Amino acid sequence: MKDQHLVTMRVNGREHELVIESRKTLADVLRQDLGLTGTHLGCEHGICGACTVLMDGEPIRACLVFGVQADGRELRTVESLADGDELNDLQQAFSKHHGLQCGFCTPGFLMLGEAYLSTNPEPDRDEVREVVSANLCRCTGYQGIVDAVCEVAEKRKVSRG
């Protein structure tokens, strides 16, 4: 079919070659074709941020990107954070600070936090508050999310020396 394309993408360190329809979103490719259901779909308009993944290290809304646009790109989803059953430091901090309640928005916040901390390793609380305001959460009030990101920034700073 002419509306299908062969694409190659590296997702969470693994190379994938897929034939996908032109109109299929990246979120649907990740969830339906690759079985990576940690990428959640909320509004499907790019507003809520539940579908946030990293493309070439940058946070993007997977519901607004077509799968064909990921051809040749490096992607990371929330599934890339834990090492088996061992949660990474940001996931642990979210749990410790009650940065999740229903959990629906959590994958998007985690990926947003990972991207932000990789480029801004020493943020202040106001900066973190501004960044996390890009995603929507109806349960937590954001304070636990801000606390978690700030704690991880501090711990990573100490471990860098």
N, CA, C and O atoms as a DFTB+ gen file, in Angstrom:
644 C
 N C O
     1  1       0.835      -1.187       0.000
     2  2       0.000       0.000       0.000
     3  2       0.875       1.244       0.000
     4  3       1.951       1.266       0.597
     5  1       0.400       2.267      -0.671
     6  2       1.235       3.453      -0.762
     7  2       1.169       4.353       0.469
     8  3       2.012       5.238       0.615
     9  1       0.198       4.157       1.356
    10  2       0.173       4.981       2.568
    11  2       0.906       4.301       3.725
    12  3       0.780       4.724       4.874
    13  1       1.670       3.249       3.425
    14  2       2.478       2.586       4.442
    15  2       3.952       2.809       4.130
    16  3       4.360       2.880       2.971
    17  1       4.734       2.916       5.192
    18  2       6.153       3.232       5.035
    19  2       6.991       2.335       5.918
    20  3       6.601       1.985       7.032
    21  1       8.138       1.975       5.404
    22  2       9.113       1.230       6.183
    23  2       9.937       2.242       6.961
    24  3      10.565       3.121       6.370
    25  1       9.937       2.124       8.270
    26  2      10.715       3.027       9.121
    27  2      11.585       2.204      10.067
    28  3      11.252       1.084      10.454
    29  1      12.696       2.804      10.413
    30  2      13.598       2.210      11.387
    31  2      13.780       3.215      12.506
    32  3      14.084       4.382      12.263
    33  1      13.594       2.761      13.720
    34  2      13.786       3.632      14.877
    35  2      14.436       2.833      15.992
    36  3      14.240       1.624      16.113
    37  1      15.198       3.521      16.785
    38  2      15.827       2.899      17.942
    39  2      15.017       3.327      19.160
    40  3      14.944       4.513      19.481
    41  1      14.409       2.354      19.836
    42  2      13.545       2.640      20.973
    43  2      14.116       1.929      22.198
    44  3      14.255       0.706      22.223
    45  1      14.440       2.722      23.204
    46  2      14.992       2.195      24.456
    47  2      16.200       1.298      24.202
    48  3      16.377       0.261      24.840
    49  1      17.027       1.733      23.244
    50  2      18.265       1.024      22.949
    51  2      18.145      -0.128      21.970
    52  3      19.149      -0.752      21.629
    53  1      16.929      -0.426      21.509
    54  2      16.737      -1.534      20.564
    55  2      16.262      -1.007      19.218
    56  3      15.381      -0.152      19.142
    57  1      16.864      -1.536      18.160
    58  2      16.500      -1.151      16.796
    59  2      15.212      -1.859      16.383
    60  3      15.046      -3.056      16.617
    61  1      14.302      -1.102      15.765
    62  2      13.039      -1.658      15.289
    63  2      12.828      -1.229      13.843
    64  3      13.012      -0.063      13.494
    65  1      12.442      -2.182      13.015
    66  2      12.065      -1.890      11.636
    67  2      10.587      -2.222      11.513
    68  3      10.171      -3.351      11.772
    69  1       9.802      -1.236      11.120
    70  2       8.348      -1.379      11.099
    71  2       7.773      -0.849       9.799
    72  3       8.324       0.063       9.184
    73  1       6.668      -1.430       9.397
    74  2       5.877      -0.873       8.306
    75  2       4.654      -0.252       8.973
    76  3       3.858      -0.936       9.616
    77  1       4.526       1.068       8.801
    78  2       3.435       1.769       9.478
    79  2       2.699       2.687       8.507
    80  3       3.260       3.158       7.518
    81  1       1.447       2.923       8.815
    82  2       0.634       3.838       8.022
    83  2       1.094       5.273       8.236
    84  3       1.553       5.636       9.319
    85  1       0.967       6.074       7.201
    86  2       1.369       7.485       7.257
    87  2       0.674       8.237       8.379
    88  3       1.285       9.083       9.032
    89  1      -0.588       7.939       8.606
    90  2      -1.402       8.710       9.551
    91  2      -1.289       8.231      10.997
    92  3      -1.880       8.846      11.884
    93  1      -0.556       7.163      11.259
    94  2      -0.474       6.592      12.603
    95  2       0.468       7.426      13.472
    96  3       1.598       7.723      13.085
    97  1      -0.025       7.794      14.655
    98  2       0.803       8.608      15.545
    99  2       1.909       7.768      16.169
   100  3       1.820       6.542      16.235
   101  1       2.935       8.444      16.618
   102  2       4.032       7.772      17.303
   103  2       3.528       7.088      18.567
   104  3       3.975       5.991      18.900
   105  1       2.602       7.727      19.269
   106  2       2.037       7.111      20.474
   107  2       1.399       5.772      20.136
   108  3       1.583       4.794      20.860
   109  1       0.656       5.724      19.049
   110  2       0.016       4.468      18.642
   111  2       1.046       3.440      18.187
   112  3       0.884       2.250      18.456
   113  1       2.087       3.870      17.511
   114  2       3.151       2.947      17.107
   115  2       3.795       2.336      18.352
   116  3       3.988       1.122      18.425
   117  1       4.126       3.180      19.327
   118  2       4.761       2.683      20.550
   119  2       3.850       1.715      21.286
   120  3       4.292       0.646      21.708
   121  1       2.601       2.072      21.442
   122  2       1.657       1.259      22.209
   123  2       1.213       0.006      21.455
   124  3       1.264      -1.098      21.997
   125  1       0.782       0.177      20.211
   126  2       0.176      -0.934      19.462
   127  2       1.204      -1.825      18.770
   128  3       1.091      -3.050      18.811
   129  1       2.192      -1.225      18.143
   130  2       3.147      -2.010      17.365
   131  2       4.307      -2.539      18.206
   132  3       4.817      -3.629      17.948
   133  1       4.720      -1.768      19.210
   134  2       5.865      -2.186      20.018
   135  2       5.475      -2.657      21.417
   136  3       6.326      -3.150      22.156
   137  1       4.213      -2.514      21.790
   138  2       3.751      -2.995      23.095
   139  2       4.262      -2.196      24.274
   140  3       4.260      -2.688      25.402
   141  1       4.703      -0.963      24.032
   142  2       5.218      -0.100      25.095
   143  2       4.076       0.775      25.611
   144  3       3.942       1.937      25.229
   145  1       3.268       0.200      26.473
   146  2       2.038       0.847      26.908
   147  2       2.240       1.852      28.037
   148  3       1.267       2.409      28.545
   149  1       3.475       2.090      28.433
   150  2       3.735       3.121      29.434
   151  2       3.491       4.517      28.889
   152  3       3.252       5.448      29.658
   153  1       3.546       4.673      27.586
   154  2       3.219       5.952      26.959
   155  2       1.702       6.056      26.938
   156  3       1.033       5.348      26.186
   157  1       1.164       6.943      27.770
   158  2      -0.288       7.048      27.920
   159  2      -0.873       8.082      26.971
   160  3      -0.222       9.064      26.613
   161  1      -2.105       7.840      26.577
   162  2      -2.842       8.787      25.749
   163  2      -3.953       9.402      26.588
   164  3      -4.825       8.702      27.103
   165  1      -3.904      10.712      26.714
   166  2      -4.925      11.415      27.477
   167  2      -5.782      12.242      26.547
   168  3      -6.849      11.806      26.113
   169  1      -5.319      13.421      26.248
   170  2      -6.123      14.368      25.476
   171  2      -6.016      14.162      23.965
   172  3      -6.932      14.521      23.225
   173  1      -4.927      13.598      23.514
   174  2      -4.621      13.425      22.088
   175  2      -4.611      14.750      21.327
   176  3      -4.858      14.789      20.122
   177  1      -4.323      15.831      22.048
   178  2      -4.199      17.164      21.453
   179  2      -2.887      17.834      21.846
   180  3      -2.664      18.998      21.512
   181  1      -2.016      17.111      22.552
   182  2      -0.724      17.661      22.944
   183  2      -0.766      18.555      24.156
   184  3       0.211      19.251      24.433
   185  1      -1.854      18.563      24.883
   186  2      -2.004      19.471      26.014
   187  2      -1.601      18.816      27.335
   188  3      -0.920      19.436      28.152
   189  1      -2.016      17.577      27.547
   190  2      -1.841      16.971      28.879
   191  2      -0.430      16.485      29.164
   192  3      -0.002      16.519      30.317
   193  1       0.305      16.035      28.159
   194  2       1.675      15.580      28.366
   195  2       1.816      14.136      28.805
   196  3       2.939      13.687      29.034
   197  1       0.732      13.391      28.934
   198  2       0.817      11.992      29.369
   199  2       1.594      11.135      28.375
   200  3       2.124      10.086      28.741
   201  1       1.665      11.572      27.126
   202  2       2.337      10.805      26.078
   203  2       3.775      11.261      25.849
   204  3       4.379      10.890      24.843
   205  1       4.330      12.050      26.750
   206  2       5.678      12.578      26.567
   207  2       6.714      11.461      26.529
   208  3       6.789      10.624      27.429
   209  1       7.503      11.471      25.469
   210  2       8.638      10.567      25.300
   211  2       9.823      11.432      24.869
   212  3       9.666      12.620      24.587
   213  1      10.993      10.830      24.824
   214  2      12.167      11.572      24.367
   215  2      12.521      11.129      22.952
   216  3      12.639       9.937      22.669
   217  1      12.685      12.103      22.078
   218  2      13.158      11.843      20.721
   219  2      14.483      12.573      20.569
   220  3      14.551      13.800      20.641
   221  1      15.525      11.793      20.358
   222  2      16.877      12.350      20.290
   223  2      17.162      13.224      21.515
   224  3      17.802      14.271      21.416
   225  1      16.673      12.768      22.671
   226  2      16.934      13.438      23.938
   227  2      15.997      14.568      24.299
   228  3      16.062      15.094      25.410
   229  1      15.128      14.950      23.380
   230  2      14.207      16.065      23.615
   231  2      12.802      15.538      23.920
   232  3      12.339      14.600      23.271
   233  1      12.123      16.136      24.904
   234  2      10.753      15.697      25.179
   235  2       9.803      16.126      24.063
   236  3       9.832      17.270      23.608
   237  1       8.977      15.202      23.640
   238  2       7.975      15.483      22.611
   239  2       6.648      14.863      23.036
   240  3       6.612      13.968      23.880
   241  1       5.583      15.337      22.455
   242  2       4.260      14.764      22.667
   243  2       4.050      13.720      21.571
   244  3       3.876      14.069      20.403
   245  1       4.067      12.453      21.945
   246  2       3.966      11.367      20.968
   247  2       2.625      11.340      20.254
   248  3       2.508      10.731      19.190
   249  1       1.611      11.986      20.816
   250  2       0.299      12.024      20.147
   251  2       0.283      13.031      19.003
   252  3      -0.618      12.995      18.165
   253  1       1.263      13.928      18.956
   254  2       1.312      14.957      17.914
   255  2       2.312      14.665      16.814
   256  3       2.416      15.418      15.846
   257  1       3.048      13.572      16.959
   258  2       4.086      13.208      15.995
   259  2       3.626      11.955      15.261
   260  3       3.134      11.011      15.879
   261  1       3.784      11.951      13.974
   262  2       3.484      10.738      13.217
   263  2       4.634       9.754      13.381
   264  3       5.792      10.150      13.516
   265  1       4.306       8.490      13.368
   266  2       5.332       7.456      13.495
   267  2       6.411       7.569      12.434
   268  3       7.584       7.318      12.709
   269  1       6.018       7.949      11.211
   270  2       7.001       8.075      10.129
   271  2       8.029       9.171      10.417
   272  3       9.129       9.143       9.865
   273  1       7.684      10.128      11.267
   274  2       8.622      11.188      11.625
   275  2       9.722      10.686      12.552
   276  3      10.726      11.370      12.750
   277  1       9.543       9.511      13.113
   278  2      10.554       8.931      13.996
   279  2      11.565       8.083      13.232
   280  3      12.458       7.491      13.838
   281  1      11.437       8.017      11.917
   282  2      12.356       7.224      11.109
   283  2      13.788       7.716      11.325
   284  3      14.092       8.895      11.145
   285  1      14.657       6.781      11.715
   286  2      16.065       7.111      11.940
   287  2      16.349       7.810      13.253
   288  3      17.471       8.269      13.467
   289  1      15.379       7.904      14.130
   290  2      15.534       8.642      15.384
   291  2      15.743       7.711      16.559
   292  3      15.446       6.518      16.495
   293  1      16.263       8.282      17.633
   294  2      16.472       7.590      18.909
   295  2      15.336       7.995      19.837
   296  3      15.124       9.183      20.078
   297  1      14.598       7.009      20.362
   298  2      13.466       7.277      21.244
   299  2      13.679       6.618      22.590
   300  3      14.267       5.541      22.694
   301  1      13.188       7.287      23.612
   302  2      13.154       6.698      24.954
   303  2      11.757       6.861      25.507
   304  3      11.153       7.930      25.418
   305  1      11.252       5.773      26.083
   306  2       9.957       5.800      26.744
   307  2      10.181       5.529      28.225
   308  3      11.301       5.246      28.648
   309  1       9.123       5.616      29.001
   310  2       9.221       5.401      30.437
   311  2       9.775       4.008      30.754
   312  3      10.387       3.810      31.803
   313  1       9.566       3.063      29.869
   314  2      10.088       1.710      30.091
   315  2      11.607       1.674      30.145
   316  3      12.182       0.709      30.649
   317  1      12.263       2.705      29.637
   318  2      13.736       2.735      29.634
   319  2      14.326       3.135      30.983
   320  3      15.530       2.988      31.192
   321  1      13.513       3.632      31.891
   322  2      14.057       4.177      33.140
   323  2      14.485       3.113      34.143
   324  3      15.587       3.180      34.687
   325  1      13.638       2.150      34.387
   326  2      13.948       1.113      35.381
   327  2      14.939       0.115      34.794
   328  3      14.986      -0.100      33.583
   329  1      15.717      -0.478      35.664
   330  2      16.622      -1.555      35.283
   331  2      16.017      -2.841      35.835
   332  3      16.278      -3.228      36.974
   333  1      15.206      -3.494      35.007
   334  2      14.457      -4.655      35.484
   335  2      13.432      -4.199      36.516
   336  3      12.587      -3.351      36.227
   337  1      13.508      -4.759      37.706
   338  2      12.594      -4.376      38.789
   339  2      13.140      -3.220      39.627
   340  3      12.476      -2.766      40.559
   341  1      14.335      -2.744      39.305
   342  2      14.972      -1.663      40.063
   343  2      14.619      -0.312      39.448
   344  3      15.060       0.016      38.346
   345  1      13.818       0.468      40.176
   346  2      13.426       1.792      39.692
   347  2      14.630       2.716      39.657
   348  3      15.540       2.588      40.476
   349  1      14.636       3.648      38.708
   350  2      15.729       4.617      38.699
   351  2      15.490       5.667      39.783
   352  3      14.451       5.659      40.444
   353  1      16.439       6.554      39.960
   354  2      16.372       7.524      41.058
   355  2      15.160       8.440      40.971
   356  3      14.577       8.780      42.000
   357  1      14.767       8.847      39.772
   358  2      13.611       9.733      39.634
   359  2      12.316       8.992      39.964
   360  3      11.432       9.549      40.615
   361  1      12.201       7.766      39.526
   362  2      11.016       6.964      39.856
   363  2      10.925       6.758      41.371
   364  3       9.842       6.855      41.948
   365  1      12.048       6.476      42.005
   366  2      12.061       6.295      43.461
   367  2      11.658       7.580      44.177
   368  3      10.918       7.542      45.160
   369  1      12.143       8.713      43.684
   370  2      11.811       9.994      44.305
   371  2      10.333      10.331      44.124
   372  3       9.715      10.889      45.031
   373  1       9.763      10.005      42.980
   374  2       8.324      10.214      42.779
   375  2       7.538       9.428      43.824
   376  3       6.570       9.933      44.393
   377  1       7.956       8.204      44.069
   378  2       7.279       7.379      45.065
   379  2       7.455       7.965      46.467
   380  3       6.490       8.095      47.220
   381  1       8.667       8.308      46.800
   382  2       8.972       8.848      48.127
   383  2       8.194      10.132      48.417
   384  3       7.703      10.316      49.531
   385  1       8.079      11.007      47.442
   386  2       7.442      12.320      47.640
   387  2       5.973      12.333      47.222
   388  3       5.362      13.397      47.125
   389  1       5.417      11.166      46.977
   390  2       4.006      11.061      46.580
   391  2       3.724      11.908      45.337
   392  3       2.704      12.591      45.246
   393  1       4.661      11.843      44.380
   394  2       4.525      12.580      43.125
   395  2       3.625      11.872      42.134
   396  3       3.548      12.259      40.968
   397  1       2.945      10.837      42.594
   398  2       1.988      10.141      41.749
   399  2       0.838       9.697      42.623
   400  3       1.026       9.343      43.787
   401  1      -0.320       9.718      42.071
   402  2      -1.484       9.191      42.784
   403  2      -2.190       8.203      41.879
   404  3      -2.019       6.996      42.048
   405  1      -2.969       8.667      40.936
   406  2      -3.610       7.691      40.041
   407  2      -2.575       7.097      39.094
   408  3      -2.745       5.969      38.631
   409  1      -1.503       7.835      38.796
   410  2      -0.416       7.327      37.975
   411  2      -0.566       7.547      36.486
   412  3       0.365       7.260      35.734
   413  1      -1.694       8.041      36.037
   414  2      -1.914       8.175      34.602
   415  2      -0.920       9.149      33.964
   416  3      -0.392       8.875      32.886
   417  1      -0.667      10.265      34.609
   418  2       0.218      11.278      34.046
   419  2       1.692      11.003      34.323
   420  3       2.563      11.624      33.714
   421  1       1.975      10.092      35.224
   422  2       3.328       9.866      35.727
   423  2       4.358       9.576      34.633
   424  3       5.437      10.168      34.678
   425  1       4.097       8.708      33.660
   426  2       5.125       8.465      32.645
   427  2       5.566       9.736      31.921
   428  3       6.753       9.928      31.655
   429  1       4.610      10.594      31.607
   430  2       4.950      11.844      30.940
   431  2       5.787      12.753      31.812
   432  3       6.733      13.378      31.334
   433  1       5.443      12.833      33.100
   434  2       6.233      13.650      34.023
   435  2       7.641      13.088      34.199
   436  3       8.609      13.846      34.256
   437  1       7.756      11.773      34.284
   438  2       9.071      11.159      34.437
   439  2       9.967      11.458      33.234
   440  3      11.139      11.794      33.398
   441  1       9.419      11.336      32.041
   442  2      10.227      11.592      30.844
   443  2      10.562      13.075      30.712
   444  3      11.661      13.431      30.289
   445  1       9.621      13.931      31.070
   446  2       9.889      15.367      31.068
   447  2      10.996      15.693      32.069
   448  3      11.907      16.463      31.766
   449  1      10.912      15.100      33.270
   450  2      11.933      15.318      34.293
   451  2      13.301      14.813      33.873
   452  3      14.308      15.485      34.097
   453  1      13.346      13.632      33.263
   454  2      14.623      13.080      32.787
   455  2      15.267      14.008      31.768
   456  3      16.459      14.301      31.858
   457  1      14.489      14.468      30.805
   458  2      15.021      15.361      29.775
   459  2      15.503      16.666      30.394
   460  3      16.579      17.162      30.061
   461  1      14.702      17.212      31.291
   462  2      15.056      18.489      31.906
   463  2      16.341      18.385      32.720
   464  3      17.219      19.242      32.616
   465  1      16.448      17.338      33.527
   466  2      17.641      17.185      34.364
   467  2      18.894      16.899      33.541
   468  3      20.001      17.208      33.980
   469  1      18.735      16.316      32.361
   470  2      19.911      16.044      31.532
   471  2      20.501      17.323      30.946
   472  3      21.692      17.370      30.636
   473  1      19.682      18.354      30.794
   474  2      20.178      19.623      30.248
   475  2      20.298      20.721      31.295
   476  3      20.967      21.728      31.064
   477  1      19.657      20.536      32.441
   478  2      19.678      21.532      33.525
   479  2      19.945      20.806      34.843
   480  3      19.029      20.622      35.645
   481  1      21.188      20.395      35.068
   482  2      21.468      19.552      36.229
   483  2      21.352      20.247      37.587
   484  3      21.313      19.571      38.616
   485  1      21.299      21.570      37.613
   486  2      21.208      22.279      38.892
   487  2      20.088      23.313      38.879
   488  3      20.349      24.508      39.018
   489  1      18.855      22.870      38.715
   490  2      17.741      23.818      38.647
   491  2      17.334      24.322      40.026
   492  3      17.606      23.680      41.041
   493  1      16.689      25.466      40.049
   494  2      16.073      25.888      41.304
   495  2      14.590      25.501      41.260
   496  3      14.059      25.134      40.212
   497  1      13.944      25.593      42.408
   498  2      12.552      25.131      42.528
   499  2      11.610      25.846      41.558
   500  3      10.698      25.228      41.010
   501  1      11.826      27.137      41.348
   502  2      10.957      27.878      40.435
   503  2      11.093      27.373      39.005
   504  3      10.105      27.280      38.277
   505  1      12.321      27.047      38.605
   506  2      12.534      26.500      37.265
   507  2      11.832      25.149      37.117
   508  3      11.181      24.890      36.105
   509  1      11.965      24.297      38.122
   510  2      11.321      22.984      38.086
   511  2       9.805      23.150      38.029
   512  3       9.132      22.465      37.259
   513  1       9.280      24.040      38.826
   514  2       7.836      24.298      38.836
   515  2       7.361      24.742      37.446
   516  3       6.310      24.309      36.975
   517  1       8.136      25.599      36.806
   518  2       7.787      26.073      35.466
   519  2       7.803      24.923      34.459
   520  3       6.897      24.814      33.633
   521  1       8.812      24.075      34.521
   522  2       8.926      22.959      33.574
   523  2       7.777      21.978      33.759
   524  3       7.140      21.589      32.780
   525  1       7.501      21.572      34.987
   526  2       6.453      20.565      35.189
   527  2       5.060      21.122      34.907
   528  3       4.112      20.354      34.737
   529  1       4.927      22.430      34.856
   530  2       3.620      23.003      34.532
   531  2       3.238      22.733      33.079
   532  3       2.098      22.982      32.689
   533  1       4.166      22.230      32.277
   534  2       3.880      21.892      30.885
   535  2       2.986      20.663      30.770
   536  3       2.333      20.461      29.746
   537  1       2.955      19.836      31.824
   538  2       2.115      18.633      31.833
   539  2       0.984      18.829      32.833
   540  3       1.096      19.617      33.772
   541  1      -0.100      18.103      32.618
   542  2      -1.258      18.224      33.498
   543  2      -1.382      17.037      34.441
   544  3      -1.187      15.884      34.054
   545  1      -1.712      17.350      35.687
   546  2      -2.004      16.331      36.686
   547  2      -3.222      16.810      37.463
   548  3      -3.275      17.954      37.913
   549  1      -4.185      15.933      37.613
   550  2      -5.404      16.305      38.325
   551  2      -5.396      15.834      39.766
   552  3      -6.319      16.152      40.516
   553  1      -4.376      15.083      40.180
   554  2      -4.401      14.454      41.501
   555  2      -3.421      15.044      42.510
   556  3      -3.778      15.233      43.673
   557  1      -2.198      15.338      42.090
   558  2      -1.133      15.571      43.072
   559  2      -0.978      17.007      43.543
   560  3      -0.477      17.232      44.645
   561  1      -1.384      17.968      42.761
   562  2      -1.103      19.354      43.126
   563  2       0.325      19.753      42.801
   564  3       0.735      20.864      43.140
   565  1       1.093      18.892      42.159
   566  2       2.432      19.150      41.629
   567  2       3.537      19.234      42.678
   568  3       4.702      19.046      42.328
   569  1       3.233      19.504      43.941
   570  2       4.290      19.717      44.924
   571  2       5.204      18.504      45.058
   572  3       6.424      18.657      45.107
   573  1       4.634      17.303      45.118
   574  2       5.446      16.099      45.215
   575  2       6.307      15.883      43.980
   576  3       7.424      15.376      44.079
   577  1       5.797      16.261      42.831
   578  2       6.563      16.140      41.584
   579  2       7.750      17.094      41.620
   580  3       8.870      16.707      41.284
   581  1       7.513      18.331      42.023
   582  2       8.590      19.322      42.139
   583  2       9.618      18.844      43.167
   584  3      10.821      18.912      42.914
   585  1       9.159      18.365      44.314
   586  2      10.076      17.857      45.345
   587  2      10.931      16.719      44.809
   588  3      12.134      16.670      45.067
   589  1      10.324      15.811      44.069
   590  2      11.050      14.659      43.534
   591  2      12.132      15.093      42.547
   592  3      13.268      14.630      42.638
   593  1      11.801      15.962      41.621
   594  2      12.772      16.418      40.621
   595  2      13.911      17.170      41.303
   596  3      15.076      16.981      40.954
   597  1      13.580      18.019      42.271
   598  2      14.615      18.775      42.981
   599  2      15.535      17.855      43.781
   600  3      16.749      18.055      43.809
   601  1      14.954      16.853      44.427
   602  2      15.790      15.915      45.191
   603  2      16.755      15.169      44.284
   604  3      17.932      15.020      44.614
   605  1      16.271      14.704      43.154
   606  2      17.126      13.973      42.224
   607  2      18.214      14.882      41.664
   608  3      19.356      14.450      41.505
   609  1      17.879      16.126      41.366
   610  2      18.886      17.071      40.886
   611  2      20.003      17.210      41.922
   612  3      21.184      17.197      41.576
   613  1      19.629      17.342      43.170
   614  2      20.613      17.493      44.247
   615  2      21.463      16.231      44.389
   616  3      22.685      16.314      44.510
   617  1      20.821      15.070      44.374
   618  2      21.568      13.808      44.514
   619  2      22.513      13.580      43.325
   620  3      23.640      13.119      43.505
   621  1      22.056      13.898      42.134
   622  2      22.915      13.718      40.962
   623  2      24.087      14.699      40.998
   624  3      25.188      14.377      40.551
   625  1      23.848      15.877      41.522
   626  2      24.917      16.872      41.662
   627  2      25.985      16.336      42.605
   628  3      27.176      16.433      42.307
   629  1      25.579      15.776      43.733
   630  2      26.523      15.219      44.697
   631  2      27.301      14.061      44.089
   632  3      28.508      13.949      44.301
   633  1      26.618      13.192      43.330
   634  2      27.298      12.034      42.747
   635  2      28.258      12.429      41.627
   636  3      29.203      11.694      41.338
   637  1      28.030      13.581      40.991
   638  2      28.953      14.072      39.957
   639  2      30.218      14.622      40.582
   640  3      31.252      14.731      39.923
   641  1      30.133      14.970      41.858
   642  2      31.304      15.461      42.574
   643  2      31.419      16.890      42.573
   644  3      32.365      17.433      43.144
